Amino acid sequence: MDQYKIFKHILCIDLKSFYASVECAVLGLDPFTTPLIVADKSRGDGSIVLAITPYLKSLGLPSRFRIHELPPDIPVIFQKPRMSLYLEYSAKVIGVYLKFVSEDDLYIYSVDEAFLDVTSYLNYYQKTDLELGKMILDEIYKETKLFATCGIGPNMLISKLALDIESKKAKDFVAKWDYEDIPKKLWPISPLTEMWGIGHQMEKRLNRLGMNKIGDIAIYDVVTLKKLFGIKGEELYYHAHGIDMSLIQDKLLFRHTGKSYGSGQTLFHDYYVPDIFQIMLEMIDDITRRLRMSGRIARTVHLGIGYSKAVGGGFSRQFTLDEPTSSPSIIYQTCLNLFYNYYEDEPIRRIHVSVGNLMKKTVHQFSLFDDERMLQKEFQFHQTIDQIKIKFGRNSVNRASSEFESSTIKARNKMIGGHHA
């Protein structure tokens, strides 16, 4: 087991109650004493609450619920969600990280969470990893008035476990774990979903096998786990021992070095079926527009899904088409096939779509199963939409579904050249 251990100095930093804390920072309020809720009350009492302050969490309120479920005896301040503001603050925090580490040693896990590999910086700063972690948290508060928590460990997994299980409850919001802490701090954890990487469906399957706490997984036969759950089972066994062989530098999954077009989003809240299909289609519209503008077609379609950080994991799969294409409908259907083959019914927080194996569009060879007339009409239709967008702006014409609450395309179109650039 020792041969699989990585001895790095990894910080996992999370911004506490991010959306609600940003609103408090703007208003000059203390999130630990302010009953503030981020929700659009104008949409009615059925509207979902996106975030609450730590103060409201201390009263026992869950992180997510609908407005009508709010106890009537708790007076609250409602703030309408302002996604552009949250992106602005997220960018500020990333700017703080880049004061301390290079981009190669930073992995942005979500809009409010990141991993930093500070191994090679400790001598430079003449600090321990614990001291440097506290220093970064202080700088985040100084620059943004946001509170953050920090888990520290020898690999990404242990730093994440230290964050989720201990640092969020610590007085100074910092916790450090080593491999020696795993038996006494991780193994007693129950239910299993308390551990990053285990969702409710997996928990049920493990429970049926007699595994009710993390220590039960650690002593289970790894060969049997792999037979039952595949690579995921083997990974669970090693994770129960604190073993994680991934490096931050290897986690930058979607930096394609080959010629490809891609689009990725870290979503502002958990998405499920069918709302995630709305996001997928909007991203495919953007990618196929770039294919048409460059006169290219693609043969390989890639889909990456990252589950909510409370669950962890996800999948990254690709499919090579018989014939290259720039058709939104073909690429969308391919992504749907990949999705249904690998999706595990967990909440989704990240999505990435890309196309590769690009080539110049010359003469298209239709297969026997293609509707040639339909594909030509589709291409001409989207070409016309491209021209309208070029002349009048990217939000001048969108799918009617862009009016759905689940859509992000209008906001993303406004960010071009802004935060995402």
C-alpha positions in Angstrom: 0.0 0.0 0.0 2.9 2.4 0.8 4.1 2.3 -2.8 0.9 4.1 -3.8 1.2 7.0 -1.3 1.9 10.5 -2.6 3.6 12.9 -0.1 2.8 16.4 -1.4 1.4 19.5 0.4 -2.1 20.0 -1.1 -4.5 22.7 0.0 -8.2 22.3 -0.7 -9.9 25.7 -0.2 -13.7 26.3 -0.1 -15.5 29.6 0.1 -18.1 29.4 2.9 -21.7 29.7 1.7 -20.3 31.5 -1.3 -23.4 33.2 -2.9 -24.8 34.3 0.4 -21.4 35.5 1.7 -20.8 37.6 -1.4 -24.2 39.3 -0.9 -23.2 40.0 2.8 -19.8 41.3 1.7 -21.4 43.7 -0.7 -23.9 44.9 1.9 -21.3 45.1 4.6 -22.9 42.4 6.8 -21.5 39.5 8.8 -22.7 36.2 7.3 -22.3 34.6 10.7 -24.9 36.9 12.3 -27.1 37.7 9.3 -30.2 35.7 8.2 -29.7 36.2 4.5 -31.1 34.0 1.7 -30.2 34.0 -2.0 -33.4 33.4 -3.9 -35.6 35.1 -6.5 -38.8 35.8 -4.5 -40.5 37.3 -7.6 -40.7 33.7 -9.0 -43.1 32.7 -6.2 -42.9 30.6 -3.1 -41.9 27.5 -5.1 -38.6 29.1 -6.1 -35.5 27.3 -5.0 -33.2 28.8 -2.4 -29.7 28.8 -3.9 -27.8 29.7 -0.8 -28.1 30.7 2.9 -25.7 32.3 5.3 -23.7 30.2 7.9 -26.0 31.9 10.5 -29.1 30.2 9.0 -27.2 26.9 8.7 -26.5 27.1 12.4 -30.2 27.3 13.1 -30.6 23.9 11.3 -31.8 25.1 7.9 -30.6 22.9 4.9 -28.5 24.4 2.1 -31.2 23.9 -0.4 -35.0 24.1 -0.1 -37.9 26.0 -1.6 -39.1 29.4 -0.2 -42.4 28.0 1.0 -40.4 25.6 3.2 -38.9 28.4 5.2 -40.0 28.4 8.9 -42.4 31.3 9.4 -40.8 32.4 12.7 -37.4 33.2 11.1 -37.1 36.8 9.6 -34.8 36.8 6.6 -33.3 39.1 4.1 -33.9 38.0 0.5 -31.3 38.8 -2.2 -32.0 38.0 -5.8 -29.2 35.9 -7.4 -26.6 37.9 -9.3 -24.5 35.4 -11.2 -22.2 38.0 -12.8 -21.4 39.3 -9.3 -20.5 35.9 -8.1 -18.3 35.3 -11.1 -16.6 38.6 -10.4 -15.8 37.6 -6.8 -14.7 34.1 -7.9 -12.3 35.7 -10.3 -11.0 37.9 -7.4 -10.3 34.8 -5.3 -8.6 33.1 -8.2 -6.4 36.2 -8.4 -5.5 35.7 -4.8 -4.5 32.1 -5.4 -2.3 33.1 -8.3 -0.4 35.5 -6.0 0.9 32.4 -4.2 1.1 29.6 -6.8 1.5 29.3 -10.5 -1.4 28.3 -12.8 0.1 24.9 -13.2 -0.3 24.2 -9.5 -3.9 25.4 -9.3 -7.0 23.3 -10.1 -10.3 25.1 -10.0 -12.8 22.4 -8.9 -15.9 24.6 -8.8 -16.8 28.3 -8.7 -16.1 28.3 -4.9 -13.6 25.5 -4.4 -10.0 24.9 -5.6 -6.9 22.7 -5.0 -3.4 24.3 -4.6 -0.2 22.3 -4.7 2.1 24.3 -2.4 4.8 21.7 -2.2 7.5 23.7 -4.0 6.5 27.0 -2.4 7.1 26.2 1.3 10.8 27.0 1.2 10.2 30.2 -0.8 7.7 31.5 1.8 9.6 29.9 4.7 6.2 28.6 6.0 4.7 25.3 6.8 1.7 24.2 4.7 -0.6 25.0 7.7 0.9 28.5 8.0 0.7 29.1 4.3 -3.0 27.9 4.2 -3.9 30.4 7.0 -2.0 33.1 5.1 -4.0 32.5 1.9 -7.3 32.5 3.9 -6.4 35.8 5.5 -5.5 37.3 2.0 -8.9 36.1 0.6 -10.7 37.9 3.4 -8.6 41.0 3.0 -9.3 41.2 -0.7 -12.9 40.2 -0.7 -14.3 40.0 2.8 -15.2 36.4 2.2 -14.5 33.6 4.7 -12.9 30.4 3.4 -12.0 27.0 4.9 -8.9 24.9 4.1 -8.2 21.2 4.2 -4.5 20.1 4.0 -3.2 16.7 3.1 -0.5 14.8 1.2 -2.8 14.3 -1.8 -5.9 15.8 -3.2 -8.2 13.2 -1.7 -7.0 13.6 1.9 -7.0 17.4 1.6 -10.6 17.2 0.4 -11.6 14.9 3.3 -9.9 17.1 5.8 -11.9 20.0 4.4 -15.3 18.3 4.3 -15.1 16.4 7.6 -13.1 18.7 9.9 -12.0 22.1 8.7 -15.6 23.4 8.1 -16.3 22.8 11.8 -12.9 24.0 13.1 -12.6 27.4 14.9 -9.9 28.7 12.5 -11.5 26.9 9.5 -8.3 24.9 8.9 -7.6 21.2 9.3 -4.6 19.0 8.3 -4.7 15.3 7.8 -1.9 12.8 7.1 -2.2 9.1 6.2 -1.9 8.2 9.9 -5.2 10.1 10.5 -7.3 7.9 8.2 -8.1 5.0 10.6 -9.2 7.2 13.4 -10.8 10.1 11.5 -12.1 8.5 8.3 -13.0 4.9 9.0 -15.7 5.7 11.7 -17.6 7.9 9.2 -21.2 6.9 8.6 -23.3 7.2 6.5 -21.1 6.5 3.6 -22.3 9.5 1.6 -20.4 11.7 4.1 -17.2 10.7 2.2 -16.4 12.5 -1.0 -17.0 10.3 -4.1 -19.8 8.1 -2.7 -23.4 9.0 -3.9 -26.7 7.7 -2.6 -27.0 4.9 -5.2 -23.6 3.6 -4.5 -24.2 3.8 -0.7 -27.3 1.6 -1.0 -25.4 -1.0 -2.9 -22.5 -1.0 -0.4 -25.0 -1.1 2.5 -26.5 -4.3 1.0 -23.1 -5.9 1.2 -22.7 -5.0 4.9 -20.6 -1.9 4.5 -22.1 0.9 6.6 -19.0 2.9 7.6 -15.9 3.8 5.6 -13.8 1.3 7.7 -15.9 -1.5 6.3 -14.8 -0.6 2.8 -11.2 -0.5 3.9 -11.2 -4.1 5.1 -13.3 -5.5 2.2 -11.6 -7.7 -0.4 -10.4 -5.3 -3.1 -10.7 -8.1 -5.8 -14.4 -8.6 -5.0 -15.0 -4.9 -5.0 -13.5 -4.6 -8.5 -15.6 -7.6 -9.7 -18.8 -6.0 -8.3 -18.2 -2.3 -9.3 -15.4 -2.3 -11.8 -12.7 0.3 -11.6 -15.0 2.3 -9.3 -14.9 -0.5 -6.7 -11.1 -0.6 -6.7 -11.0 3.1 -6.4 -13.3 3.1 -3.4 -11.0 0.6 -1.6 -7.9 2.7 -2.1 -9.8 5.9 -1.2 -10.9 4.3 2.1 -7.1 4.1 2.8 -6.5 7.7 1.8 -4.8 6.6 -1.4 -5.2 8.9 -4.4 -2.7 8.7 -7.2 -3.9 11.8 -9.1 -1.9 15.0 -9.2 -3.2 18.5 -9.6 -1.2 18.8 -12.8 -3.0 15.7 -14.1 -6.5 17.1 -13.1 -6.5 19.8 -15.8 -8.5 17.4 -17.8 -9.8 19.6 -20.5 -6.7 21.4 -21.8 -6.7 19.7 -25.2 -3.4 19.8 -26.9 -4.7 18.6 -30.2 -6.9 20.4 -32.6 -10.4 20.5 -31.1 -13.2 22.8 -30.1 -14.7 22.5 -26.7 -16.9 24.2 -24.1 -17.1 23.7 -20.4 -19.1 25.0 -17.5 -19.0 24.9 -13.8 -22.7 25.2 -12.9 -24.0 27.5 -10.2 -26.2 24.8 -8.7 -26.8 21.1 -9.1 -28.5 20.0 -12.3 -30.4 16.8 -13.1 -32.2 15.3 -16.0 -33.8 16.8 -18.1 -32.4 20.3 -17.3 -28.8 19.3 -18.0 -29.8 18.5 -21.6 -30.7 22.2 -22.0 -27.1 23.1 -21.0 -25.6 20.4 -23.2 -27.6 21.6 -26.3 -26.5 25.2 -25.7 -22.9 24.2 -25.6 -23.2 22.1 -28.7 -24.8 25.1 -30.5 -21.7 27.1 -29.6 -19.2 24.4 -30.7 -21.0 23.7 -34.0 -21.1 27.5 -34.7 -17.3 27.5 -34.4 -17.1 24.5 -36.7 -19.2 26.3 -39.3 -17.3 29.6 -39.0 -14.0 27.8 -39.5 -15.3 25.5 -42.3 -14.5 22.4 -40.4 -16.1 19.1 -39.5 -15.4 16.8 -36.6 -15.3 13.0 -36.2 -14.8 12.5 -32.4 -17.3 13.7 -29.8 -16.3 13.9 -26.2 -18.6 14.4 -23.1 -17.4 15.0 -19.6 -19.7 15.1 -16.6 -18.6 16.1 -13.1 -20.9 15.3 -10.2 -21.7 17.7 -7.3 -18.7 18.1 -5.0 -20.8 16.5 -2.2 -20.7 13.3 -4.3 -17.5 13.6 -6.3 -16.5 11.7 -9.4 -18.2 11.7 -12.8 -17.2 10.4 -16.2 -15.3 11.4 -19.3 -16.0 9.5 -22.5 -15.8 9.9 -26.3 -17.2 8.4 -29.4 -15.8 8.4 -33.0 -18.4 8.8 -35.7 -18.4 6.9 -38.9 -18.4 10.2 -40.9 -17.2 13.6 -39.7 -19.9 16.3 -39.2 -20.8 19.8 -38.0 -24.5 18.9 -37.4 -25.8 20.0 -34.0 -28.4 17.2 -34.1 -25.9 14.4 -34.7 -23.4 15.7 -32.1 -26.3 16.2 -29.6 -27.6 12.7 -30.1 -24.1 11.3 -29.7 -23.7 13.2 -26.4 -27.1 11.8 -25.2 -25.9 8.3 -26.0 -22.7 8.8 -24.0 -24.7 10.4 -21.2 -27.2 7.5 -20.8 -24.5 4.9 -21.1 -22.4 6.3 -18.2 -24.6 8.6 -16.1 -25.1 7.3 -12.5 -28.2 9.4 -11.5 -26.2 11.9 -9.4 -26.4 15.7 -9.2 -24.3 17.4 -11.9 -22.1 20.4 -11.2 -19.7 20.4 -14.2 -20.2 19.6 -17.9 -17.7 19.7 -20.8 -18.4 18.9 -24.5 -15.7 18.9 -27.2 -15.2 17.7 -30.7 -11.9 16.5 -32.2 -10.4 14.9 -35.2 -11.1 18.1 -37.1 -10.8 18.4 -40.9 -11.6 20.9 -43.5 -15.1 20.6 -44.9 -14.9 19.7 -48.6 -17.3 17.0 -49.9 -19.4 15.3 -47.3 -20.0 11.5 -47.8 -23.5 10.7 -46.5 -24.1 7.3 -45.0 -27.1 5.2 -46.1 -28.9 6.2 -42.8 -28.4 10.0 -43.2 -31.3 12.2 -44.2 -29.3 14.3 -46.7 -32.1 16.8 -47.3 -32.6 17.4 -43.6 -28.9 17.8 -42.8 -28.5 20.3 -45.7 -31.5 22.4 -44.5 -30.2 22.2 -40.9 -26.8 23.5 -42.0 -28.3 26.4 -44.0 -30.6 27.3 -41.1 -27.8 27.6 -38.7 -25.6 29.5 -41.1 -28.4 32.1 -41.3 -28.5 32.3 -37.5 -24.7 32.7 -37.4 -25.0 35.7 -39.7 -27.7 37.3 -37.6 -25.6 36.9 -34.5 -22.6 38.4 -36.2 -24.5 41.4 -37.2 -26.7 42.0 -34.2 -25.0 40.3 -31.3 -24.9 36.8 -29.8 -28.1 37.3 -27.8 -30.0 38.6 -30.8 -31.5 35.2 -31.5 -31.5 32.1 -29.3 -33.6 29.0 -29.0 -37.0 29.5 -27.3 -35.7 27.2 -24.5 -33.3 30.0 -23.5 -36.2 31.4 -21.6 -36.3 28.4 -19.3 -34.9 28.9 -15.8 -32.4 26.1 -16.4 -30.8 28.0 -19.4 -27.4 29.7 -19.0 -26.8 30.8 -22.6 -27.9 34.5 -22.2 -25.7 35.0 -19.2 -22.8 33.2 -20.9 -23.1 35.2 -24.1 -22.7 38.4 -22.0 -19.5 37.0 -20.4 -17.6 36.5 -23.6 -14.5 38.6 -23.4 -15.2 39.0 -19.7 -14.6 36.6 -16.9 -14.3 33.4 -18.9 -11.8 35.0 -21.2 
